[in-house]
Amino acid sequence: MNNSIVFEDNALIESKSKVINKIKKTSYYLIKRSFDIITSIIGLIFILPLTILIKISYMLTGDFNSIFFSQQRIGKNGKEFKLYKFRSMIPDANLELEKLLKENKDLRKEYQLNKKLKKDPRITKIGNILRKTSLDELPQVINILKGDMSIIGNRPYLPREKKDMRENFDIIVKTKPGLTGYWQVSGRSDTTFNRRLELEKYYSLHAGLKLDIKIFFKTFIVVLLKKGAE
């Protein structure tokens, strides 16, 4: 009889715990989405004059191509979406990358390790300033408003990087990609691709309001000090 009562009590405690966790999870997503919408709207207002300034700056260098860059990226649950950024490289940068990796063994080795080049020759002078200040990322507020991304999340990976993510893929894509995240405030360009995967897997497994707030405020410090920005 006593064992039956104990079993029922344990079942009740477990049931209550599941309900509480579900409420916490739902509340977290509602707060996160509300914050994303408000912040992205403010960001769009800020982007308008910046867009004009960047366009004029490129035109003065003789570059009349679009200052916006879009690319397919991997979103939550592996669904692809079109990501927007301010263009920081020369036009046809992907074709130039293929050429560079084919002709230069050292660059090819570096790219295989980090999935990027530390001193990328494709980056323009204006693009270098945009990257150092992280301003090239701002058009992603459009993706955030649409719901493709969040302010805080993992890096939006390229479809071709899926195979390199290996067993980490399913865990990392459980959360929306973000404008900033745990990797960005933990070394960013100073970390290898594998280290980035470890950091982003950690975020997906421990995502919550407390961690998001910590990342949000730490982002300002990283941007101001330009740590790991390239």
C-alpha positions as CSV (number, residue, x, y, z in Angstrom):
1,M,0.0,0.0,0.0
2,N,2.8,2.4,1.0
3,N,4.8,1.6,-2.1
4,S,1.7,2.4,-4.3
5,I,1.3,5.8,-2.6
6,V,5.0,6.5,-3.1
7,F,4.8,5.5,-6.8
8,E,1.7,7.8,-7.3
9,D,3.6,10.7,-5.5
10,N,6.6,10.3,-7.8
11,A,4.4,10.1,-10.9
12,L,2.6,13.3,-9.8
13,I,6.0,15.1,-9.1
14,E,7.3,14.1,-12.5
15,S,4.1,15.2,-14.2
16,K,4.2,18.6,-12.4
17,S,7.9,19.0,-13.4
18,K,7.1,18.4,-17.0
19,V,4.3,21.0,-17.0
20,I,6.6,23.6,-15.3
21,N,9.4,22.9,-17.8
22,K,6.9,23.3,-20.7
23,I,5.7,26.6,-19.2
24,K,9.2,27.9,-18.8
25,K,10.2,26.9,-22.3
26,T,7.0,28.5,-23.8
27,S,7.7,31.7,-21.8
28,Y,11.3,31.8,-23.0
29,Y,10.3,31.5,-26.7
30,L,7.6,34.2,-26.3
31,I,10.0,36.6,-24.6
32,K,12.7,35.9,-27.1
33,R,10.4,36.4,-30.1
34,S,9.0,39.6,-28.7
35,F,12.5,41.0,-28.1
36,D,13.5,39.9,-31.7
37,I,10.6,41.8,-33.2
38,I,11.1,45.0,-31.2
39,T,14.9,45.0,-31.7
40,S,14.7,44.3,-35.5
41,I,12.2,47.2,-36.0
42,I,14.6,49.6,-34.3
43,G,17.4,48.1,-36.3
44,L,15.6,48.8,-39.6
45,I,15.2,52.5,-38.7
46,F,19.0,52.6,-38.0
47,I,19.8,50.9,-41.3
48,L,18.1,53.4,-43.6
49,P,20.7,56.2,-43.3
50,L,23.6,53.7,-43.0
51,T,22.5,52.2,-46.3
52,I,22.7,55.6,-48.1
53,L,26.2,56.2,-46.6
54,I,27.6,52.8,-47.6
55,K,26.2,53.2,-51.2
56,I,27.8,56.6,-51.6
57,S,31.1,55.2,-50.2
58,Y,31.1,52.4,-52.7
59,M,30.2,54.6,-55.6
60,L,33.1,57.0,-54.8
61,T,35.5,54.0,-55.3
62,G,33.9,53.3,-58.7
63,D,31.9,50.3,-57.4
64,F,28.3,50.7,-58.6
65,N,27.2,47.1,-57.8
66,S,24.5,46.3,-55.2
67,I,25.7,47.0,-51.6
68,F,23.5,44.1,-50.4
69,F,24.5,40.5,-50.4
70,S,22.2,37.5,-50.1
71,Q,23.1,33.9,-49.7
72,Q,21.3,30.6,-48.8
73,R,21.9,29.5,-45.2
74,I,20.8,26.7,-42.9
75,G,18.1,27.7,-40.4
76,K,16.2,26.0,-37.6
77,N,15.6,22.3,-38.1
78,G,17.8,22.4,-41.2
79,K,15.4,24.5,-43.3
80,E,17.2,26.8,-45.7
81,F,16.6,30.6,-46.0
82,K,18.0,33.6,-47.8
83,L,20.3,35.6,-45.5
84,Y,21.0,39.3,-46.1
85,K,24.2,41.3,-45.4
86,F,25.9,44.4,-46.5
87,R,28.4,43.4,-49.2
88,S,31.9,43.4,-47.9
89,M,33.6,41.6,-50.8
90,I,34.2,42.2,-54.5
91,P,31.3,41.1,-56.9
92,D,31.5,37.4,-57.8
93,A,33.4,36.6,-54.6
94,N,32.5,32.9,-54.7
95,L,34.0,32.5,-58.1
96,E,37.1,34.3,-56.9
97,L,37.3,32.0,-53.9
98,E,37.2,28.9,-56.1
99,K,40.1,30.3,-58.1
100,L,42.1,31.3,-55.0
101,L,41.8,27.8,-53.4
102,K,42.7,26.1,-56.7
103,E,45.8,28.2,-57.2
104,N,47.1,28.6,-53.6
105,K,47.8,25.5,-51.5
106,D,48.3,27.5,-48.2
107,L,45.0,29.3,-48.6
108,R,43.3,26.0,-49.4
109,K,44.7,24.4,-46.2
110,E,43.6,27.4,-44.1
111,Y,40.1,27.4,-45.6
112,Q,39.7,23.6,-44.9
113,L,40.6,24.2,-41.2
114,N,38.6,27.4,-40.5
115,K,36.1,27.6,-43.4
116,K,37.3,31.2,-43.9
117,L,40.5,33.1,-44.8
118,K,42.2,35.3,-42.1
119,K,43.4,37.9,-44.7
120,D,40.8,37.4,-47.4
121,P,42.0,39.3,-50.5
122,R,38.3,39.5,-51.7
123,I,37.4,41.9,-49.0
124,T,37.1,45.6,-50.1
125,K,38.4,48.5,-48.1
126,I,34.9,49.6,-47.2
127,G,34.0,46.0,-46.5
128,N,37.0,45.7,-44.1
129,I,35.6,48.6,-42.1
130,L,32.1,47.1,-42.1
131,R,33.5,43.8,-40.8
132,K,35.7,45.3,-38.2
133,T,32.6,47.2,-36.8
134,S,30.3,44.2,-37.5
135,L,28.0,46.6,-39.4
136,D,27.9,44.2,-42.4
137,E,25.7,42.0,-40.3
138,L,22.9,44.6,-39.7
139,P,20.7,43.7,-42.7
140,Q,20.1,40.4,-40.9
141,V,17.4,42.3,-38.9
142,I,15.2,41.6,-41.9
143,N,15.7,37.9,-41.4
144,I,15.0,38.3,-37.7
145,L,11.7,40.2,-38.3
146,K,10.7,37.5,-40.8
147,G,11.4,34.8,-38.1
148,D,14.3,33.1,-40.0
149,M,16.7,34.2,-37.3
150,S,16.9,35.5,-33.8
151,I,19.1,38.2,-32.1
152,I,20.8,35.4,-30.1
153,G,21.6,32.1,-31.7
154,N,24.1,30.0,-33.5
155,R,25.9,31.0,-36.7
156,P,23.8,30.6,-39.9
157,Y,25.8,27.9,-41.6
158,L,26.3,27.5,-45.4
159,P,24.6,24.4,-47.0
160,R,28.0,23.2,-48.1
161,E,29.2,23.1,-44.5
162,K,26.6,20.6,-43.4
163,K,28.9,17.6,-44.2
164,D,31.7,19.2,-42.1
165,M,29.4,19.7,-39.1
166,R,29.0,15.9,-39.0
167,E,27.1,14.6,-35.9
168,N,26.9,18.2,-34.5
169,F,24.4,19.2,-37.2
170,D,21.2,17.9,-35.7
171,I,22.0,19.5,-32.3
172,I,23.1,22.9,-33.6
173,V,20.0,23.3,-35.9
174,K,17.6,22.8,-33.0
175,T,17.8,26.5,-32.4
176,K,17.4,29.4,-34.8
177,P,20.6,31.0,-36.1
178,G,21.4,34.4,-34.6
179,L,22.8,37.8,-35.3
180,T,25.2,37.2,-32.4
181,G,25.8,34.1,-30.2
182,Y,27.9,32.1,-27.9
183,W,30.6,31.5,-30.5
184,Q,30.8,35.2,-31.4
185,V,31.5,36.3,-27.8
186,S,33.9,33.4,-27.3
187,G,36.6,34.1,-29.8
188,R,34.8,34.4,-33.1
189,S,37.4,34.5,-35.9
190,D,40.2,33.5,-33.5
191,T,38.6,30.0,-33.1
192,T,38.9,27.0,-35.5
193,F,35.8,25.5,-37.2
194,N,35.7,22.5,-34.8
195,R,35.9,24.7,-31.7
196,R,33.1,26.8,-33.1
197,L,31.0,23.6,-33.5
198,E,31.6,22.8,-29.8
199,L,30.6,26.2,-28.6
200,E,27.4,26.2,-30.7
201,K,26.5,22.7,-29.7
202,Y,26.8,23.9,-26.1
203,Y,24.4,26.8,-26.8
204,S,21.8,24.6,-28.4
205,L,21.9,22.3,-25.4
206,H,21.7,25.1,-22.8
207,A,19.8,27.8,-24.5
208,G,17.8,29.9,-22.1
209,L,17.0,33.5,-21.0
210,K,19.9,33.7,-18.6
211,L,22.5,32.6,-21.2
212,D,20.9,34.9,-23.9
213,I,21.1,37.9,-21.6
214,K,24.8,37.1,-20.9
215,I,25.6,36.8,-24.6
216,F,23.6,40.0,-25.5
217,F,25.6,42.2,-23.1
218,K,28.9,40.5,-23.8
219,T,28.4,41.2,-27.5
220,F,28.7,45.0,-26.9
221,I,32.1,44.4,-25.2
222,V,33.3,42.2,-28.1
223,V,32.1,44.7,-30.8
224,L,33.6,47.7,-29.0
225,L,37.0,46.0,-28.5
226,K,36.7,44.5,-32.0
227,K,37.8,41.1,-30.6
228,G,37.9,38.4,-33.2
229,A,36.3,40.6,-35.8
230,E,37.4,40.1,-39.4
